[in-house]
C-alpha cells in the first residue's frame, strides 16, 4: 500500500501486475481490499490499479463537501502521478457513476469501460425498495458498530441463495467490512456526493467501448438501471449475471473475472 498526495488530498493505492493499465473503482464505502478476487485473476494480464476513494479507507476524509466529479478528478490525478496516460476502467455501484463521468469528461484517458451494478442517478433512475436506503444509511449511524452496519446490508448486497448457502464467505465479507469500515464522516460525505449525481442527459456523450454488467437479482441498484444504461450509451453491451445480487463480482467471481478479461483483452 502506498499513498500519493494529489488534488489536495492523500490517496491510498496499490498497483499490481503488468500489461495494459486497468483501474478498479469501488462503490460506497469500498476500499481496495474488496478487489482481491479481481486483482488475483486480472493482474497476470493487466497492470491493475486499486485505490481508496476520498472519504474511505486510508485516503483523506475531507472536511468539506465533495462530489463524484471530484472523485473522478482524483482518479485522473492518481493516473497522472503514476504516469498512466490511458487505462481500461471498471467501476461498480458508486464507482460505476464515477466511471461514467470519466468517460464523459476525460474521454482521451479511457480505453474501455465496464459499468457494474450502477445507474445514471437522478429521479428517473429505478429506485430500490425503501428499506435498502435505510440500511445503507446506517453506515453513517454512530450508534451502530461496524459489524452491525455490515450485517444489515448483507441481504441487499447478496442474493438469497448466496446468503443461505455460502455462510463462510458471508462471514469473510463481514470480517473484511469491519476491518476496512468507513468512518461516519466519510460515509456522510460519500452519501452526499451520491445524492447529487445525475448523468442521464449526458449518456450519449460516452463513445468508448462499454459493457454494462449487473446481478439479475440486485436489490440495491435494480438491474433495470443497467438495461437503461446499455440502451442510452452508444454501442454498449449488457451482461446480466444470473442469480447474483449487487456484489455480483464477489458472488460469481470466476464467471465475472473471465468476462472482464475477455472484454478488456479484445482488440
C-alpha positions, 0 to 999 in steps of 0.5 A: 500500500502506498499513498500519493498526495494529489488534488489536495488530498492523500490517496491510498493505492496499490498497483499490481501486475503488468500489461495494459493499465486497468483501474478498479473503482469501488462503490460506497464505502469500498476500499481496495481490499474488496478487489482481491478476487479481481486483482488475483485473476486480472493482474497476470494480464493487466497492470491493475490499479486499486485505490481508496476513494476520498472519504474511505479507507486510508485516503483523506476524509475531507472536511468539506463537501465533495462530489463524484466529479471530484472523485473522478478528478482524483482518479485522473490525478492518481493516473497522472502521478503514476504516469498512466496516460490511458487505462481500461476502467471498471467501476461498480455501484458508486464507482460505476457513476464515477466511471461514467463521468470519466468517460464523459469528461476525460474521454482521451484517458479511457480505453474501455469501460465496464459499468457494474451494478450502477445507474445514471442517478437522478429521479428517473433512475429505478429506485430500490425498495425503501428499506435498502436506503435505510440500511445503507444509511446506517453506515453513517449511524454512530450508534451502530458498530461496524459489524452491525452496519455490515450485517444489515446490508448483507441481504441487499448486497447478496442474493438469497441463495448466496446468503443461505448457502455460502455462510463462510464467505458471508462471514469473510465479507463481514470480517473484511467490512469491519476491518476496512469500515468507513468512518461516519464522516466519510460515509456522510460525505460519500452519501452526499456526493451520491445524492447529487449525481445525475448523468442521464442527459449526458449518456450519449456523450460516452463513445468508448467501448462499454459493457454494462454488467449487473446481478439479475437479482440486485436489490440495491441498484435494480438491474433495470438501471443497467438495461437503461444504461446499455440502451442510452450509451452508444454501442454498449453491451449488457451482461446480466449475471444470473442469480447474483445480487449487487456484489455480483463480482464477489458472488460469481467471481470466476464467471465475472473475472473471465468476462472482464478479461475477455472484454478488456483483452479484445482488440 
